[in-house]
Amino acid sequence: MDELLIETAMKAIRDYLRTRPDAADTVEGIHEWWITWPGEAEPLTITRAALERLEAGGELERRRIGKRELWRARREG
């Protein structure tokens, strides 16, 4: 997988949450609305990899709401 694209997605997600700390969305929503791709959108797997790395680093968390999985900034408590 392209490391530069994953890093680009991670930065875009961090930047988005910096200005909208209460935002939460699905991987598809994040891929489409939170990340500005240069040219055509990259594969969804890039966004998923970025989200999983941010989660592993303690920056994000995922919550299951019904059948949907939402990602958001990690909250304490």
N, C-alpha and C positions, 0 to 999 in steps of 0.2 A: 504494500500500500504506500502511497506517496506521502512521505513524512511532512513535506512542505505544505501540502494541502491540509493535512490534519492540523498542523500548527496554525495555519491561516484560519481554519474553522474554530479552533480553540480561542484564538484572539478575538474573533468576531463575537463569539458567545460571551466571553468575558466583558467585552465592550458593551454589548447589548444589556447585560445584567448590571453593569456599572450605572447605567442611566435609568434602568427599569428593574430595581432590585426585587420587586414582587412578581415579576413575570414568570410564567410557567407555560409550557407547551409540549406537544408531542414531538418526536424526532422529525416527523414530516413537516410540522409547522416551523420548527427551528430551522430546518434545512431551507425552507422556502422564504421565511420572513425575517429571520435573525441574521442570516449570512448573505452578504452581497458578494456573489461570485463574479470574478472577472470573466466575461463571456458567458457561455452556457453553464448551467448548474452542474456541479460535479456529482458523482454517484452518492446516493444516500448513505452508503457504507462509510464514506469519509466523515459525515456528520455524526453517525453512530459511534465511530471510533473516537472522535473528539469528545463526545459526551461521556463515553466510558472512561477515558483518561482523566477528564475533569472530575468525575465521580471518584475514581481511584485516588486522586490527589486531595480529596476532601472538599472540593469547591462546589460540587453539585450533588443533588440527590434525585432519585426517581421515586415517584409515588404512583401506585396503581389506584385508579379511580374507575370503578366498574371494569370494563374491558380495555380501558385506555391507560397508557403509561405516560405520565407527565414528568418532565424534567424541570427543575428549578434550582436556584441557589440554595446551598445547604443552610439549614436553619438549626440553630442551637436549641437543645431541649427537647 
